Amino acid sequence: MSVISEFDKFDPNSFAMRYATDVGGKQIALPCVAFELTGLKEVMEGVDNFFNGNLSYVSELVEASKY
C-alpha cells in the first residue's frame, strides 16, 4: 500500500508518529512538509477502511474454518 510506504519514508521505525522523543530522550525531528488536513483525513479513513475490511475478511475465514 503506497500510503504506508509514504509514512515509512518519514518514520521508518514508527516512533516519531507516536512519541516526541527517542528512548534516549532526544527529540525526534520530522521533515517540515506542507499538507492539507482534509486530504490527510480522507486518506487515513481509506487506510482504516482497508485494514478493517481485511480484518473482517480474516475473521470470516477463521469463523468458517470452525465448521
VOPA-946456 format. One line per 8 residues: number of its first residue (from 1); for each residue x, y, z negated of N, C-alpha, C. Coordinates in Angstrom, 3 decimals, always signed. Each point is the difference from the previous one (the first is absolute). Example, Ala and Ser with C-alpha at 12.3 -4.5 7.8 and 13.67 -1.06 7.14 Angstrom:
2
1> +13.190 -5.690 -7.800 -0.890 +1.190 +0.000 +0.900 +1.200 +0.000; -0.350 +1.050 +0.720 +0.820 +1.190 -0.060 -0.770 +1.090 -0.730
# end
This chain:
67
1> +0.854 -1.169 +0.000 -0.854 +1.169 +0.000 +0.904 +1.236 +0.000; -0.163 +0.864 +0.968 +0.903 +1.143 +0.161 -0.106 +1.003 -1.143; -1.151 +0.105 -0.647 -0.155 +0.927 -1.116 +0.937 -0.400 -1.136; +0.065 -1.284 -0.272 +0.876 -0.484 -1.063 +1.455 +0.249 +0.373; +0.340 -0.164 +1.252 +1.364 +0.284 +0.465 +0.357 +1.468 -0.212; -0.977 +0.882 +0.203 +0.237 +1.429 -0.215 +0.294 +0.283 -1.476; -0.775 -0.588 -0.897 +0.267 +0.174 -1.425 +1.364 -0.566 -0.365; +0.349 -1.124 +0.601 +1.281 -0.648 -0.284 +1.177 +0.887 +0.389
9> -0.149 +0.801 +1.042 +1.071 +0.915 +0.409 +0.305 +1.008 -1.107; -1.040 +0.491 -0.676 +0.167 +1.008 -1.039 +0.327 -0.600 -1.364; -0.469 -1.214 -0.238 +0.123 -0.591 -1.335 +0.207 -1.507 +0.117; +1.179 -0.428 +0.465 +0.228 -1.421 +0.285 -0.125 -0.920 -1.217; +0.188 +0.514 -1.192 -0.107 -0.841 -1.196 -1.335 +0.174 -0.720; -0.916 +0.750 +0.611 -1.323 +0.265 -0.594 +0.109 +0.577 -1.402; +0.979 +0.840 -0.203 +0.229 +0.574 -1.316 -0.510 +1.437 -0.077; +0.334 +0.798 +1.007 -0.284 +1.437 -0.052 -1.485 +0.314 +0.025
17> -0.792 -0.858 +0.596 -1.435 +0.262 +0.049 -0.665 -0.309 -1.340; +0.734 -0.690 -0.881 -0.565 -0.363 -1.298 +0.647 +0.719 -1.170; +1.269 +0.355 +0.121 +0.734 +0.568 -1.124 +0.733 +1.267 +0.420; +0.164 +0.918 -0.934 +0.717 +1.246 +0.287 +1.511 -0.177 -0.096; +0.437 -1.017 -0.781 +1.434 -0.231 -0.181 +0.330 -1.468 +0.235; +1.281 -0.254 +0.288 +0.443 -1.381 +0.148 +0.279 -0.593 -1.379; +0.458 -1.245 -0.063 +0.227 -0.654 -1.295 +1.087 +0.690 -0.818; +0.850 +0.763 +0.651 +1.044 +0.740 -0.706 -0.427 +1.391 -0.440
25> -1.254 +0.373 +0.296 -0.504 +1.307 -0.384 +0.239 +1.093 +1.029; +0.622 -0.352 +1.122 +0.271 +0.976 +1.053 -1.269 +0.236 +0.826; -0.304 +1.279 +0.262 -1.182 +0.336 +0.767 +0.099 -0.579 +1.407; -1.084 -0.579 +0.465 -0.046 -0.581 +1.346 -0.451 +1.083 +0.968; +0.816 +0.258 +0.997 -0.313 +1.034 +0.986 -0.623 -0.640 +1.241; -1.094 +0.566 +0.435 -0.630 -0.406 +1.256 +0.211 +1.108 +1.016; +0.075 -0.346 +1.267 +0.154 +1.051 +1.011 -1.233 +0.902 +0.020; +0.214 +1.236 +0.265 -1.089 +0.967 +0.090 -0.628 -0.120 +1.389
33> -1.203 -0.525 +0.027 -0.690 -0.239 +1.266 -1.399 +0.598 -0.098; -0.384 +0.766 +0.997 -1.350 +0.559 +0.020 -0.975 -1.049 +0.520; -1.149 -0.083 -0.638 -1.038 -0.907 +0.455 -1.354 +0.547 -0.409; -1.022 -0.467 +0.653 -1.358 +0.445 -0.281 -0.646 -0.974 -0.977; -0.496 +0.483 -1.123 -0.576 -0.869 -1.023 -1.225 -0.766 +0.501; -0.817 +0.637 +0.822 -1.179 -0.691 +0.527 +0.426 -1.176 +0.869; +1.010 +0.210 +0.808 +0.512 -1.088 +0.836 +0.586 -1.118 -0.837; +0.739 +0.355 -1.052 +0.570 -1.013 -0.893 -1.102 -0.795 -0.676
41> -1.037 +0.688 -0.431 -1.139 -0.681 -0.637 -0.604 -1.028 +0.951; -0.200 +0.385 +1.243 -0.589 -0.915 +0.981 +0.912 -1.197 +0.262; +1.283 +0.249 +0.098 +0.956 -1.096 +0.224 -0.001 -0.948 -1.191; +0.011 +0.556 -1.213 +0.022 -0.851 -1.190 -1.308 -0.782 -0.151; -1.118 +0.571 +0.414 -1.257 -0.756 +0.002 +0.085 -1.165 +0.979; +0.644 +0.229 +1.128 +0.199 -1.076 +0.972 +0.887 -1.101 -0.549; +1.067 +0.373 -0.702 +0.887 -0.984 -0.628 -0.783 -0.799 -1.040; -0.791 +0.691 -0.808 -0.822 -0.663 -1.013 -0.973 -0.983 +0.660
49> -0.644 +0.414 +1.055 -0.930 -0.883 +0.715 +0.717 -1.227 +0.558; +1.188 +0.208 +0.533 +0.777 -1.114 +0.550 +0.292 -1.042 -1.077; +0.535 +0.459 -1.139 +0.365 -0.937 -1.055 -1.227 -0.632 -0.654; -1.049 +0.771 -0.202 -1.215 -0.577 -0.566 -0.635 -1.010 +0.944; +0.053 +0.269 +1.291 -0.513 -0.959 +0.973 +0.789 -1.293 -0.026; +1.315 +0.114 -0.091 +0.833 -1.201 -0.084 -0.238 -0.756 -1.302; -0.185 +0.732 -1.089 -0.296 -0.636 -1.282 -1.310 -0.772 +0.076; -1.006 +0.596 +0.616 -1.287 -0.685 +0.158 +0.149 -1.251 +0.851
57> +0.753 +0.100 +1.065 +0.219 -1.148 +0.897 +0.686 -1.137 -0.744; +1.069 +0.309 -0.710 +0.727 -1.034 -0.742 -0.881 -0.584 -1.101; -0.763 +0.840 -0.674 -0.914 -0.498 -1.037 -1.025 -0.967 +0.577; -0.508 +0.306 +1.181 -0.941 -0.901 +0.659 +0.666 -1.322 +0.372; +1.233 +0.065 +0.464 +0.727 -1.245 +0.337 +0.209 -0.862 -1.243; +0.376 +0.638 -1.093 +0.214 -0.738 -1.247 -1.301 -0.621 -0.467; -1.080 +0.782 +0.054 -1.295 -0.521 -0.427 -0.452 -1.153 +0.886; +0.212 +0.105 +1.299 -0.407 -1.061 +0.919 +0.819 -1.266 -0.208
65> +1.247 +0.148 -0.439 +0.842 -1.172 -0.186 -0.410 -0.811 -1.235; -0.851 +0.560 -0.839 -0.449 -0.705 -1.189 -1.050 -1.058 +0.335; -0.569 +0.058 +1.190 -1.069 -0.933 +0.359 +0.477 -1.104 +0.872
# end
